[in-house]
Amino acid sequence: MAENEQEEHKPRVKPIIEAADSLSLGISMVVAVIIGVGIGWLLKNVTGVAWTFWIGVFIGIAAAILNVYKAYSKQYKEFEELSKQPRYAIKKKIDDDEDDDEDYGEKSY
């Protein structure tokens, strides 16, 4: 019976969040706006005030922009880690090669 209790107490939202994180950026933007519209529609029906619908729309748009920013930050961090690997450190390799070259400027005979 202890196993059943542990299964019931497992977080149910975490797999949903992880699945949403793995969605492509375009789909996650659309989903964020749709959820925002749903929130706005719910606010409009609960309060009876029409302009509260637009609050939900703006929340959805803000969430979509936040998704883009998070994806950019994640990719930027991965790029920075990749650029630190010696295999991909091209700039350092080019600078080292330039220091080793002899001066083949003007020739004096």
N, C-alpha and C positions, 0 to 999 in steps of 0.2 A: 504494500500500500504506500510505502514511502516513495517508490518510483513514480506512482501516479501523481502524488502531491508535487513532486519536483517537476514533472511534465506540465502540470497546470500552472506552475509559477514561472515557467520560462517566459521571457519577454516575447510578446507576439508582434510587436512593432519593429523590432530590430531587423528581422529578415526583410520586411517591407522597405525599410530605409536602405538596406544594403542593395536590394534589387533596384530601387529608384536611383541609387548612386551609379549603378552600372549601366543605366540607360544611356543611349547616345545623347549628345548635347541637344540636338534638335527636338527629339522626343521629350526630353525633360523640360525644355522651354514650353512646349505646347501643353504638357501636363500641368505645369505650374500655372499657366494662364487659365486653363480650364478649371483648376481647383479654385483659383481666385474668383472666377466668375461664379462658381458654385457658392463660395462664401458670400459674395455680394448678393446673389439671389436669395440666399438664406437670410441675410441681414435685412433685405428689403421686405421679405415676407414676415419676419418677426417684428420689425419695427413699424412697417407700413409707410416708411419714408423712402421715396424713390431714389434720392441721391446716395443712400447707403449702398446701393448696388455698385456704384463707381468706386467706393472704398475697396470692395472686394476685387474689382478689376485692377486697381492700382496695386493692391497687395500681390496679385498674381504676376503682374508685369515686373514688380520689384523682385519677386522670387526668381523669375526667369533671368533677370540681369544678375542676380546673385549666383545663380547656377553657372552662368558664363564666366563670372569672375573666379569662382571656385575651380572650374575646369582649367582656366588659364593659369591660376596659381599652381595647381597640381602639375600641369605640364611644364611650367617654368622650373619648378623644383626638380623634376625628373631630368630636365635638360641640364641644369646646373650640376647635378650629381654625375651625369654622363660626361660633361665637359671636364670634370676633375680627373677622370680616368686617364692614365698616361697614353692609352691607345688612341684616344681622340683629342689629345692636346696638340693640335696642329699648330696653333700660334706659337707655342713655346718651341716646338720643333723647328719652325721656320726661323725664329729669332736665333736659335742656336746655330743653325746652318749658316746664317748670314755672318755670324761672328767668326766662323771657321774659314770663310772664303778669303782668299788673298785679294789684294787690290790689283785688279787688271785694268786700271785706268790708263793714263798716258804711258806710252812706251818711250823709253829713251835708249837709243842705240848708240 
